Amino acid sequence: MKVVIELTDQQAYTMMEALEMYSRVGMGQFDNIEYTLSMDVFDPVVHRQEYDRELALSYLRQARSVIFGGLSGNAYKGIMQTSERSKISWDIYQQLRHHLTVYKHPDEPIETRGNAFQKPFVVSSEPLPKVTIRE
């Protein structure tokens, strides 16, 4: 079975961010939860109430310690030590990031290109999704 989804650019970026978050949580990168939720990257008009960032991070690290056991400090798992769903999410995230970056910056000089320009390295047992961008 194949599922086809047509997204606006903002929907694609939102999906990409959600997939990255899911994968990073699966690696034990719980600090990313606080960071992502505090940024309001896609809606800077939203007013965020001030909060105790260190307390929030402390709770997230405690939760990570309970869930992942041996992970301490800033340690986390590599993508290859995660669930298949985390790996699939990472692959989809990388494929979206790659295609959106190349589309938005087609003339970027090769010496300034970062990871987003590289073709994704597949980490799951699934093939990379087909991504087509059109106006």
C-alpha positions as CSV (number, residue, x, y, z in Angstrom):
1,M,0.0,0.0,0.0
2,K,1.2,3.6,-0.7
3,V,-0.2,6.7,0.9
4,V,0.1,10.1,-1.0
5,I,-0.1,13.3,1.0
6,E,-0.1,16.7,-0.6
7,L,1.1,19.5,1.8
8,T,1.6,23.2,1.7
9,D,5.2,24.4,2.5
10,Q,4.2,25.3,6.1
11,Q,2.6,21.9,6.6
12,A,5.7,20.2,5.2
13,Y,8.0,22.1,7.6
14,T,5.7,21.3,10.5
15,M,5.6,17.6,9.6
16,M,9.4,17.7,9.3
17,E,9.8,19.3,12.8
18,A,7.4,16.7,14.3
19,L,9.3,13.8,12.7
20,E,12.6,15.1,13.9
21,M,11.2,15.6,17.5
22,Y,9.8,12.0,17.5
23,S,13.2,10.6,16.4
24,R,15.2,12.7,18.9
25,V,12.9,11.7,21.8
26,G,13.4,8.0,20.7
27,M,17.2,8.7,21.1
28,G,16.7,10.1,24.6
29,Q,17.2,13.7,23.6
30,F,14.5,15.0,25.9
31,D,16.0,18.4,26.1
32,N,14.8,18.9,22.5
33,I,11.2,18.8,23.8
34,E,11.8,22.0,25.9
35,Y,13.9,23.6,23.2
36,T,11.3,23.0,20.4
37,L,8.3,24.0,22.5
38,S,10.0,27.2,23.6
39,M,10.9,28.4,20.2
40,D,7.6,29.0,18.5
41,V,9.4,29.0,15.2
42,F,6.3,28.9,13.0
43,D,4.1,31.2,15.0
44,P,6.2,33.9,16.7
45,V,3.0,35.9,17.5
46,V,1.9,33.4,20.2
47,H,2.6,34.7,23.6
48,R,4.5,32.2,25.8
49,Q,4.3,32.6,29.6
50,E,7.7,32.7,31.2
51,Y,8.7,29.5,33.0
52,D,11.6,28.1,34.9
53,R,13.6,26.5,32.1
54,E,16.0,24.7,34.5
55,L,13.1,23.1,36.4
56,A,11.5,22.0,33.1
57,L,14.9,20.5,31.9
58,S,15.3,18.8,35.3
59,Y,11.9,17.1,35.0
60,L,12.6,16.0,31.4
61,R,16.0,14.6,32.4
62,Q,14.3,12.7,35.3
63,A,11.7,11.3,32.9
64,R,14.5,10.3,30.5
65,S,16.4,8.5,33.3
66,V,13.3,6.6,34.3
67,I,12.5,5.6,30.7
68,F,16.0,4.9,29.4
69,G,17.7,3.8,32.6
70,G,21.4,4.1,32.0
71,L,21.4,7.4,30.2
72,S,22.9,10.1,32.3
73,G,23.8,13.8,31.8
74,N,23.7,14.8,28.2
75,A,24.1,11.2,26.9
76,Y,21.7,9.8,24.4
77,K,21.4,6.8,22.1
78,G,22.4,6.9,18.5
79,I,19.7,6.6,15.8
80,M,20.8,3.0,15.2
81,Q,20.0,2.0,18.8
82,T,16.4,3.2,18.5
83,S,13.0,1.6,17.6
84,E,12.2,1.0,14.0
85,R,9.5,3.8,14.1
86,S,12.1,6.3,15.3
87,K,14.4,5.2,12.4
88,I,11.5,5.5,9.9
89,S,10.7,9.0,11.3
90,W,14.4,10.0,10.9
91,D,14.5,8.8,7.3
92,I,11.3,10.7,6.4
93,Y,12.6,13.8,8.2
94,Q,15.9,13.7,6.4
95,Q,14.3,13.2,3.0
96,L,11.9,16.1,3.5
97,R,14.8,18.3,4.8
98,H,17.0,17.4,1.8
99,H,14.4,18.1,-0.8
100,L,13.1,21.3,0.8
101,T,16.6,22.6,1.2
102,V,17.7,21.9,-2.3
103,Y,14.5,23.4,-3.7
104,K,14.9,26.6,-1.7
105,H,18.7,27.0,-2.3
106,P,19.4,25.4,-5.7
107,D,22.5,27.6,-6.4
108,E,24.1,27.2,-3.0
109,P,27.9,27.0,-3.5
110,I,29.2,23.5,-2.8
111,E,31.7,24.6,-0.1
112,T,28.9,26.1,2.1
113,R,26.5,23.2,1.8
114,G,25.6,21.4,5.1
115,N,24.0,18.1,5.9
116,A,20.6,19.1,4.6
117,F,22.1,19.1,1.0
118,Q,23.4,15.6,1.4
119,K,21.2,12.7,0.2
120,P,19.9,10.9,3.3
121,F,21.6,7.8,4.7
122,V,18.8,5.2,5.2
123,V,18.7,3.9,8.8
124,S,15.4,2.0,8.7
125,S,14.3,-1.1,6.9
126,E,11.9,1.1,4.8
127,P,12.8,2.8,1.5
128,L,13.0,6.6,1.5
129,P,9.7,8.2,0.6
130,K,9.4,9.9,-2.8
131,V,9.2,13.7,-2.4
132,T,8.2,15.9,-5.3
133,I,8.0,19.7,-4.9
134,R,6.1,21.8,-7.3
135,E,4.6,25.3,-7.4
